[in-house]
Amino acid sequence: MKAKCKVPVRESTGNIFADLGFPNAEREQLKAQLTLRIYRLIKERGLTQAQAGSILGIKQPHVSSLMRGQSGAFSVERLIDSLTALGQDVEISVKPAHRKHGEVLVHVA
């Protein structure tokens, strides 16, 4: 029987991109959440990628990238535009931070 190897475990910050040391972790988390919402809307409506592309004003290969969670080529602004094209309201609120450096929070209804 093999000896058990202890793997160091630490509690997540709630942002996998920050946990893994990605630069601009808050932006990447935001893009991932927006992309997931777009994915779910397209699936819920039973749209083909071509139909979704027509609604979003992008070509089918770009829709394919979004559907695979690859939002790297899209800005946060473009993802928000896509959500509004899909009939969603997007609210952005700004308030004083409790710490020296603020953070980005997204609440999806």
Secondary structure, DSSP 8 states (H G I E B T S, - for coil): -------------S-HHHHTT-TTHHHHHHHHHHHHHHHHHHHHHT--HHHHHHHHTS-HHHHHHHHTT--TTS-HHHHHHHHHHTT----------SSSS--------
